[in-house]
Amino acid sequence: MKKEKKKTAGIIIRIAVIVLLVLLLLPLAANAAVTGIYGKRIDTAPDNEKFDCILILGARVFDDGSVSAMLEDRLDRGIELYFAGVSNKILVSGDHGTEGYDEVNAMKAYCVDRGVPSEDVFMDHAGFSTYESVVRAKEVFLCESVMIVSQKYHLFRALYIACSIGLYAYGASAAKTVYAGNKYREAREFLARVKDIGSVIFRPSPSYLGEPIPIYENGNVTNDK
């Protein structure tokens, strides 16, 4: 009887070890696949390629309306691409879920202050996550091709989502500035890639969709001020 209990306990332990290994290896494999495949689409767009829009993903904005260093680098890169002729439209996408916090108006103001015509800058007020920003670029703004701008660590996931939902997409990495909290941010991104593999598989609807706002029209239709 004792031998049978020991044998059963041994089997349970082996199964537990196997399950634990699988749980550890799957996220590692998922991250390796996403970074390995979609890293080839970062800063490698064909010369003279034209995109429906330059999609600049949002980040922290301060109470006075100024943008964080990370977001400033993204905006500068997007503006540079606009004037280089990569696209004649910019789509700034971020969190404007409350009156007290507004990423997109700050982003648009930054672009306009640096010479981009207001009508060429669209605002996505409901880009509450990378997944939602990318899906809404296709479903709401009717984009078929996008040049996504963010820091490199973030672009792997954004490009994975974009290509998986049928967008023709490349990424442009923002300046390689060292930001406070980089280690935490990279660890969080590791888990976010795993989460968004699930998002792509199950395709949840964004928090908001609404009527189409074609990217080829006038960006001032998205103004709310």
N, C-alpha and C positions, 0 to 999 in steps of 0.2 A: 504493500500500500504506500509506504514511504517512497519507494522507488518511482511509483507512478506519479506521486505528487511532485517529486523532484523533476521528473521528465516533463510534466505539464508546465511547471514553473520555468524550466529551461526553454520550452517552446514559446511561452508568453514573452520571455525576455528577448528572445531572438526576433520575434515579430515586432516587439516594441522598438528594438534597435533598427530594424529595417524601415519601419514607419518613420522614425526620427531622421534617418539618413535621407529618405525620400523627401521629407519636409524641408530638410536643409539643402538638398541638391537641386530641387525644382526651381527655387528662386534664383540660385546661382546660374542654372542653365538658361532660365528665361532672360536674365540680365545679359548673359553672354551672347545670346541670340540677338536680342534687340540692339545692343551696342555694336556687335559685329556686322550685322546686316545693314543697319541704318546709318552707321558711322560713315559708310561710303557715299552718303548723300549730303554730307555736311561740307560746305565750302568747295563743292565739286560740280556745281551746275554748269552745263554747257555754255560756252561763250555765246553772247547775243541771244540767250534764251529769254523770252518774254513771259511773264506770269500775270494771271488775272489780278493778283494783289500781293503786296508784301504784308504778311501777317505778323504784327509785333505783339508778342505775348506780354501781358501785364505783370507788374510786380509792385512792391511797396511804394505808396505815395504818402507824404506827410500831411499833417493837419493844415499847413499853410499852402498846400497845393504843389509844393516842390516834390521832385521825384527822387527816389533813392539812387545810389550810385549804380546799382545793378540795372535798374530801369533806364537810367540815363544812357548807359552803354548800349542797351538794346535799341533805344530810340535813335541814337547817333548812327548806329549801323543801318537801321532801316531807312533813315533819311539819306544816307550815303548811297544806298542801293536805288532809292527813288531817283535821285539826280543822275545816277549812272544809267538809267533807262531800263532797269530790271522790270519795273512795272510802273504804270501811271496812276496806280491807286495804292493807298496804304489803308490797312484795316488794323486799328488798335483795339485790342480785346482784353478786357479785364473786369474787375469787380466794381460794380456800381449798384450793389444790392440795397443800399440805404442812402438816405440824403447826406448822412454824415461821412460817408467814405466813397470816394469817387476816383478811380484810377484813370478812366478813359478820357474825361474832359482835361485832366492834367496832361495826359499823353498827347491829345490832339493839340492843345495849346502849345506844347513844346515843339511839335512839328511845324505848326503854322508860324510860330515865332522865328523859325529858322528857314522860312521861305517856301514851305510847301503850301500850295493853294488850299484853302479850307475845303473847297469842293472835292478835292482829291483825297481827303482823309475821312474815312468812315469810322464810326465808333460802334463797337459791340458792347453794350452796357451789361450784358448777361454772360460774360466770359468768366464764369466762376471757377473754372478748372481748365486744365490743359485740354482734357477730353471735350468739354463743352465748347471751348473756343474753336477747336478744330472742326467739330461737327457743325457748329453754327456757321462757320465760314462756308461750308458746303450747302447746308440746308436752308439757311436764311439769306446769306449774301450771294448764293448761287455761283460760288467759285468752282472752277474745275482744276485750276492749277494755282499753287501757292508757294511763295518763298517765305519760309518761317524764320523769324529772327528771335533768338534767345541765346543764353549761354550754352556752350557745347554740351555740358552734362545734361541739360534739359532737352536738347534737340533730339537726342536718340528716341525718347519716348514720343515727343510730338510728331516726329516723322513716322514712327511706327503706326500711330493712330491714323495719321493722314493717309498714308499709303493703304492701310487696311480698309479704310472706308471708301476708297476709290478716287482720292485726289492725286493729281500729279504734283509731287512735292519735293523740294530740296530745302536745305537749311543753311542759314548764314549765321555764323557764330559771332556774338558780341565780343568786345575787347576782353582780353584775358586779365582783367583786374582781379586782385585778391580781395574778396569780400569777407566781412565779418561773418562768422557762422558757416563757413564753407564746409567744414567736416560734417556738421549736423545736416546741412542741406543735401550733401551727396548721399549720406546714409538714408535720409528720407526719400530721396529720388530712387534709390535701390528698391525700396518697398513700393513706391508709386508705380514703377514699371510693372511689377507683378500685378498690382491692382488693375492697371489699365489693360493688361492682357485680358483680364476678366471683362472689362468694359467693352472691349472690341468684340469679344465672343458673344456677350449677352445684349449689347447695343441698347443700354438704357437711354431714354429720351432726355435731352437737356432740361434743365429747370424751366426754361422758356424757349419757345420757338417763335410763334407769331407769323405775321405776314412776311413774304419775301421782300428783301431790300437789295435789288440787283447791284452788284459791285460796279457795274459799268455806268451807273447813273451818277447822281450828284450826292456827294458825301454829306452835304448840309442837311439832308433829310434825317440824319441821325442826331442832329443837334437838339439838345433839350434845354439850352440856356440862351 
